[in-house]
């Protein structure tokens, strides 16, 4: 069964901390994505990656960076966490075809205090 | 500017009746549409999709209808069941070419199935 695993379900971090959110997929997918979900705003794309070491900005990249050193792993980095980055973070991957859409992880609920 | 719009934040339907969730889009270049279902504290799961060359796609209790001239699609769930209570997102590939550039999502509709 296809799987996207996010390492933490819940995280609490302090303002100014550097935060790493990890995502691993076991489907050999080329394309991986980071979204955040906020009430009333839906899912918004932060960054995505076509391949190892490749990265592209999404709609809301400010305050974030990403790393993709291996095909199966895509990390989201909050350089200096702020309270407005409190959110649900969702990782997804796809092979590129739209037949079955994206596969999402279970999400990481991040609270910045 | 939001390219995929779900104008109903919530919808309440009685168990056994039909649920109709609506979605409008502004970008005429969209050529594929998807619906996702999301339970609290879980990631979205793919439900059903439709290509712009079709006007209907059916999968069990779920049917998606596409009206390209109106830039409107709808998801029908018949009959509605308690497990259908969730947030439903409409989405389209951000650019043509298979969705490798990301999906654009609507804000979601919270469907509540009443017993």
Contacts between the chains, C-beta under 8 A, distances in Angstrom:
chain1	res1	chain2	res2	distance
A	4	B	43	7.4
A	9	B	41	7.6
A	30	B	100	7.6
A	31	B	99	7.9
A	31	B	100	4.9
A	33	B	102	5.8
A	35	B	105	7.9
A	40	B	9	7.3
A	40	B	107	6.2
A	41	B	107	6.2
A	42	B	6	7.9
A	42	B	89	6.4
A	42	B	105	4.6
A	42	B	106	5.7
A	42	B	107	4.0
A	42	B	108	5.4
A	43	B	44	7.3
A	43	B	89	6.6
A	43	B	91	7.9
A	43	B	103	7.9
A	43	B	105	4.2
A	44	B	105	7.7
A	45	B	94	7.3
A	45	B	102	4.4
A	45	B	103	7.6
A	45	B	104	7.7
A	48	B	101	6.9
A	48	B	102	5.3
A	50	B	100	6.4
A	56	B	101	7.4
A	58	B	102	5.8
A	90	B	43	5.5
A	90	B	44	7.2
A	92	B	43	7.7
A	94	B	99	6.2
A	94	B	100	7.2
A	96	B	98	4.7
A	96	B	99	6.9
A	96	B	100	4.9
A	97	B	98	6.0
A	97	B	99	7.9
A	98	B	32	4.8
A	98	B	34	7.1
A	98	B	49	6.3
A	98	B	51	7.9
A	98	B	93	6.5
A	98	B	98	5.9
A	98	B	99	5.1
A	99	B	49	7.3
A	100	B	46	5.8
A	100	B	49	7.9
A	101	B	34	4.8
A	101	B	36	7.1
A	101	B	46	3.9
A	101	B	49	6.2
A	101	B	91	7.7
A	101	B	99	7.6
A	101	B	103	7.6
A	102	B	46	7.1
A	102	B	99	7.3
A	102	B	103	6.4
A	103	B	46	7.5
A	104	B	36	7.9
A	104	B	43	3.4
A	104	B	44	5.0
A	104	B	45	7.2
A	105	B	43	5.2
A	106	B	41	7.6
A	106	B	42	5.6
A	106	B	43	5.0
A	107	B	41	7.0
A	107	B	42	6.8
A	107	B	43	5.1
A	109	B	41	7.2
